[in-house]
Amino acid sequence: MLDLAIHQIAAALGGQVTGVDTCNVPGPKHSPGDRSLSIRITHAGFVIYSFANDNWKVCREYERGRSANPDSDGPNPATIKLPPNTSVKGGPHHG
């Protein structure tokens, strides 16, 4: 189940799967070849980490919107159905 989800997220965001539950994708406003945003699926939701030090809130909303609507240029947080317990690694808020 996690394997399918991570493949769907990587495909929707134009990234690549890097493990059973992880992928690296372009960060918000980055080039298509960028892989600075890491996403890990957990049982409680997902964990994101920006190697480019992008704002965690922007990255979270970008991931939520783009993985639900790959043709979008930006966030659309109402369109993705992920568990509400989203934890974000690398930001001031965890949980």
N, C-alpha and C positions, 0 to 999 in steps of 0.2 A: 504493500500500500504506500509506504513512504517513498519507495523507489519510483513508482509511477508519478506521485506528486512532484518529486524533485525534477523529474524529466519534463513534466509539463511546465513547471516554473522556469526552468532553464530555457526551454524552447520559446516560451512566451516573452521572455526578457532578452533573448538573443545571446545567451551565455552558454556555458558548458558545465556538465555534471562533473564533479570532482570526487564524489564519494556516494555511498548508499543514500545519505540524507543531506548532501551538500552540493552547492553549485556556486560558481563565480560568474557574475553578470556585469554588464556595464552599469556604472553608477548613474544617478540622475544628471542629466545635461552633459554626460560623457560621450565619447565617440563609440560607435558600434563595436569596435575591437577591444574596448576597455574591459577589464575583468576585475575592477577594484572593489566591487560589492560582493561580499560572501553571504550566502543564505544557507542556513541549516534548519531543516524541519525537525521539530520536536513533537512529543505527544501533547504538549501544551500550546503549540502554535509554531512560531518560527523565531530564529535568532538571526539578526543581521549584524554585519561588521563591515565598515567602510575602511579599506586600506588607504583611501585618499582623504580620510578624516572629514568626510561629508557629514552634515548634520544628521543625527540618527532619526529625527522625526521626518525629515524630508525623505530619507532613504526608506523608511517604513511605509510611508504613504505611496511613494513611487513604486515599491515592490507590490503593494496591495493592488494598486490600480493597473499597473502594466501586466501583472500575471493574469489578471482577469480580462484585460482588453489589450492584447499585444499591438494593435494598430494605433493605440493612444500615444500621445507624446508626453503624457504626464500622469499625475495621480488621479485616481477615481476610486477613493477608498470604499465607496458604497457598493462596488461591484464584485468584490471578492469575499468568499465565505471562509474565513479562517477562524479558529477558536479565539475568543476574546482575550485569553491570557497570553498576550504577545509579550515576549521578553526581548529586549534589545541589548545586545552586547556592544560595549564601546561607547555608550551614551550615559547621560546623567540619570536616566530612568531605567530601572530593571523590573518590569512587571506590570 
